[in-house]
């Protein structure tokens, strides 16, 4: 939680360790739940992109 008077003070950071480069996402929202949802959504996009990259080889 960040001390921010402008509203978006809840930060969620997640890092996944997989073969290859690590996958990392972060988001800052008004509630922790919204920040976690946004971060998970970003991780899903990165995982789908990586999966598509590996299936073409």
C-alpha positions as CSV (number, residue, x, y, z in Angstrom):
1,X,0.0,0.0,0.0
2,X,1.3,3.4,-1.0
3,X,0.6,6.6,0.9
4,X,-1.1,8.5,-2.0
5,X,-3.7,11.2,-1.5
6,X,-4.9,10.9,-5.1
7,X,-6.6,7.5,-4.8
8,X,-4.7,4.8,-6.6
9,X,-2.5,3.7,-3.7
10,X,-2.9,-0.1,-3.7
11,X,-0.1,-1.8,-5.5
12,X,0.0,-5.5,-6.6
13,X,3.2,-7.0,-8.0
14,X,3.6,-10.6,-9.1
15,X,6.5,-12.5,-10.6
16,X,6.4,-16.0,-12.1
17,X,9.6,-18.1,-12.4
18,X,9.4,-20.3,-15.5
19,X,12.0,-21.7,-17.9
20,X,13.3,-18.7,-19.8
21,X,12.9,-15.1,-18.7
22,X,10.8,-14.4,-15.6
23,X,7.3,-13.0,-16.1
24,X,6.5,-9.9,-14.1
25,X,3.4,-7.7,-13.8
26,X,2.4,-4.8,-11.5
27,X,-0.6,-2.6,-11.2
28,X,-1.8,0.3,-9.1
29,X,-5.5,0.7,-8.4
30,X,-7.9,2.2,-5.9
31,X,-8.6,-1.2,-4.2
32,X,-6.3,-4.2,-3.7
33,X,-8.8,-6.5,-5.3
34,X,-8.9,-4.4,-8.5
35,X,-5.1,-4.3,-8.5
36,X,-4.8,-8.1,-8.1
37,X,-7.3,-8.6,-10.9
38,X,-5.5,-6.3,-13.3
39,X,-2.1,-7.9,-12.5
40,X,-3.5,-11.4,-13.1
41,X,-4.9,-10.3,-16.4
42,X,-1.6,-8.9,-17.4
43,X,0.2,-12.2,-16.4
44,X,-2.4,-14.2,-18.5
45,X,-1.7,-12.1,-21.5
46,X,2.1,-12.6,-21.2
47,X,1.6,-16.4,-20.6
48,X,-0.6,-16.7,-23.8
49,X,2.0,-14.8,-25.8
50,X,4.8,-17.1,-24.5
51,X,2.7,-20.2,-25.2
52,X,2.1,-19.0,-28.7
53,X,5.8,-18.4,-29.2
54,X,6.7,-22.0,-28.0
55,X,4.0,-23.7,-30.0
56,X,5.3,-22.3,-33.3
57,X,8.7,-23.8,-32.9
